[in-house]
């Protein structure tokens, strides 16, 4: 299933903390649109509708359609500031997408077949995840919704490293592309430490009094 997300945006003229507070009271999110060499644009979007969309994991790893009075823009979410306590989005940053220029974005990692993993089913181990998402670089048309990691054949003590990830066509791991370490761990199966219960010490035979006679 291909997820699509559309966000209606309006121009935002008032600036400053006071103006942003007023927008939030009106059910709007202050936001900014930038990128592709065009002057940044201050915008505002509906909080309730955006909050519902943001609950989908794919919202953060998809090309979104931002609908403005001047036309539609293809964008990705580059930053989202949330209230530390309340269920409230405080501010958002959208990056314009150039179809012919590579973008760098974090996408989730989906671990599959954990329930049939050899190291767990046969080896009695426990799966240990080191990451939950990964930064990739690619042209927008190649952007994956997620990166899948199959754990079915992973045994106890075995490790899947960053450089082992199977990526779609045209997609690279950003850190490795920049010369980073491909041996960073992604997931492993560790053996459970079973501590043998100490056997109770055998009771010493009771020493009876020697009989006279």
C-alpha positions as CSV (number, residue, x, y, z in Angstrom):
1,X,0.0,0.0,0.0
2,X,1.4,3.4,-1.0
3,X,0.7,6.1,1.5
4,X,0.0,9.7,0.2
5,X,-0.1,12.8,2.4
6,X,-1.5,16.2,1.5
7,X,-1.2,19.3,3.7
8,X,-3.0,22.5,3.0
9,X,-0.9,25.5,3.9
10,X,-1.6,29.2,4.2
11,X,0.9,32.1,4.2
12,X,2.0,33.3,7.6
13,X,2.7,37.1,7.9
14,X,2.8,37.7,11.6
15,X,6.1,36.8,13.2
16,X,7.5,36.3,16.7
17,X,6.6,34.2,19.8
18,X,3.4,36.1,20.5
19,X,2.1,35.6,17.0
20,X,3.0,31.9,17.1
21,X,1.1,31.5,20.4
22,X,-2.0,33.1,18.9
23,X,-1.8,30.7,15.9
24,X,-1.6,27.7,18.2
25,X,-4.7,28.9,20.1
26,X,-6.5,29.1,16.8
27,X,-5.6,25.4,16.0
28,X,-2.7,26.2,13.6
29,X,0.9,25.2,13.5
30,X,3.5,27.8,12.5
31,X,5.9,26.3,9.9
32,X,8.5,27.2,7.4
33,X,9.1,26.0,3.8
34,X,12.7,26.2,2.4
35,X,15.1,24.6,0.0
36,X,16.0,24.4,-3.7
37,X,17.6,27.9,-3.7
38,X,14.2,29.6,-3.1
39,X,13.7,32.1,-0.4
40,X,12.1,30.5,2.7
41,X,8.4,31.0,3.1
42,X,6.6,31.2,6.4
43,X,3.4,29.2,6.4
44,X,0.7,27.9,8.8
45,X,-1.1,24.6,8.7
46,X,-4.0,22.9,10.5
47,X,-3.0,21.3,13.7
48,X,-5.7,18.6,14.0
49,X,-5.3,17.3,10.5
50,X,-1.5,17.3,10.7
51,X,-1.5,15.6,14.0
52,X,-3.6,12.8,12.6
53,X,-1.2,12.4,9.7
54,X,1.9,12.6,11.9
55,X,0.7,9.4,13.7
56,X,1.6,7.4,10.6
57,X,5.2,6.3,10.6
58,X,5.3,6.8,6.8
59,X,4.6,10.6,7.2
60,X,8.3,11.1,8.1
61,X,9.8,9.1,5.2
62,X,7.5,10.1,2.3
63,X,7.4,12.9,-0.2
64,X,4.5,15.0,0.9
65,X,2.3,17.3,-1.1
66,X,2.1,20.8,0.3
67,X,-0.9,22.7,-1.2
68,X,-0.4,26.4,-1.3
69,X,-2.5,29.2,-3.0
70,X,0.4,29.5,-5.5
71,X,0.4,25.8,-6.3
72,X,1.6,22.5,-5.0
73,X,5.1,21.8,-3.6
74,X,6.7,18.4,-3.1
75,X,8.3,18.4,0.4
76,X,9.7,16.3,3.2
77,X,9.5,16.9,6.9
78,X,12.9,18.0,8.1
79,X,12.0,19.0,11.7
80,X,9.0,18.8,14.0
81,X,9.0,20.4,17.5
82,X,6.6,19.0,20.0
83,X,5.4,20.3,23.3
84,X,7.3,18.5,26.1
85,X,4.1,17.6,28.0
86,X,1.0,18.3,25.9
87,X,0.0,16.5,22.7
88,X,0.8,19.5,20.6
89,X,3.0,20.2,17.6
90,X,4.8,23.5,18.2
91,X,6.5,24.1,14.8
92,X,7.4,22.3,11.6
93,X,10.1,22.6,8.9
94,X,9.4,21.5,5.4
95,X,12.2,21.0,2.8
96,X,11.3,21.5,-0.9
97,X,12.2,18.5,-3.0
98,X,14.1,18.7,-6.3
99,X,13.3,15.6,-8.3
100,X,16.8,15.7,-9.8
101,X,18.7,16.3,-6.5
102,X,19.5,13.7,-3.9
103,X,17.9,14.1,-0.4
104,X,19.1,12.8,2.9
105,X,16.3,11.6,5.2
106,X,15.9,9.2,8.1
107,X,13.6,6.2,7.4
108,X,12.5,3.5,9.9
109,X,14.0,0.0,10.1
110,X,11.5,-2.9,10.1
111,X,12.8,-6.1,11.7
112,X,10.9,-9.1,10.2
113,X,10.5,-12.8,11.2
114,X,11.6,-12.1,14.8
115,X,9.2,-14.9,16.0
116,X,10.9,-17.5,13.8
117,X,14.5,-16.3,14.3
118,X,16.8,-19.3,14.5
119,X,18.8,-17.8,17.4
120,X,15.6,-17.3,19.4
121,X,13.7,-20.5,18.5
122,X,16.6,-22.9,18.5
123,X,19.3,-21.1,20.4
124,X,17.2,-19.7,23.2
125,X,18.7,-16.2,22.6
126,X,17.3,-12.7,22.8
127,X,17.2,-10.2,19.9
128,X,19.0,-7.0,20.7
129,X,18.2,-4.0,18.5
130,X,20.8,-1.2,18.2
131,X,18.9,1.2,15.9
132,X,15.3,1.8,15.0
133,X,15.9,4.0,11.9
134,X,18.7,4.8,9.5
135,X,19.7,7.9,7.4
136,X,19.6,7.3,3.7
137,X,20.6,9.4,0.7
138,X,18.9,9.0,-2.7
139,X,16.9,10.7,-5.4
140,X,13.3,11.4,-4.3
141,X,11.9,8.8,-6.6
142,X,13.9,6.1,-4.9
143,X,13.1,7.1,-1.3
144,X,12.0,3.9,0.6
145,X,9.2,4.0,3.1
146,X,11.4,1.8,5.4
147,X,14.4,-0.6,5.3
148,X,13.5,-4.2,6.0
149,X,15.9,-6.5,7.9
150,X,15.1,-10.3,7.8
151,X,16.0,-12.0,11.1
152,X,14.8,-15.5,10.2
153,X,18.3,-17.0,9.8
154,X,20.2,-14.9,12.4
155,X,21.9,-17.2,15.0
156,X,23.1,-16.6,18.5
157,X,26.1,-14.4,18.5
158,X,25.6,-13.3,14.9
159,X,25.4,-9.6,14.1
160,X,23.8,-7.7,11.1
161,X,25.9,-4.6,10.5
162,X,25.1,-1.3,8.8
163,X,26.9,-2.4,5.7
164,X,24.9,-5.6,5.5
165,X,21.5,-3.9,5.0
166,X,19.8,-4.7,1.7
167,X,18.7,-1.4,0.2
168,X,16.4,-0.6,-2.7
169,X,17.9,0.5,-6.0
170,X,19.5,3.9,-5.9
171,X,19.6,4.1,-2.1
172,X,22.7,4.4,0.0
173,X,23.4,4.6,3.8
174,X,24.3,8.3,4.4
175,X,27.0,7.7,7.0
176,X,28.7,5.1,4.8
177,X,28.5,7.3,1.8
178,X,30.4,9.9,3.9
179,X,33.1,7.4,4.8
180,X,31.6,6.1,8.0
181,X,32.0,2.7,9.5
182,X,29.9,0.0,7.8
183,X,30.5,-2.4,10.7
184,X,28.3,-0.6,13.1
185,X,25.9,-3.1,14.6
186,X,22.2,-3.0,13.7
187,X,20.9,-6.1,15.4
188,X,22.2,-9.2,17.1
189,X,21.0,-12.3,19.0
190,X,22.6,-12.6,22.4
191,X,22.7,-15.7,24.5
192,X,20.8,-15.7,27.8
193,X,23.0,-16.1,30.8
194,X,21.6,-19.0,32.8
195,X,23.0,-19.0,36.3
196,X,23.0,-22.5,37.8
197,X,21.3,-22.5,41.1
198,X,23.7,-23.3,43.9
199,X,22.9,-26.8,45.2
200,X,22.0,-26.6,48.9
201,X,24.9,-27.8,51.1
202,X,24.4,-31.3,52.4
203,X,23.5,-31.3,56.0
204,X,26.3,-32.4,58.2
205,X,25.5,-35.5,60.2
206,X,24.5,-34.8,63.8
207,X,27.2,-35.6,66.2
208,X,25.8,-37.7,69.0
209,X,27.4,-38.0,72.4
210,X,29.6,-41.0,72.8
211,X,28.2,-43.7,75.0
212,X,30.2,-44.8,78.1
213,X,30.6,-48.3,79.0
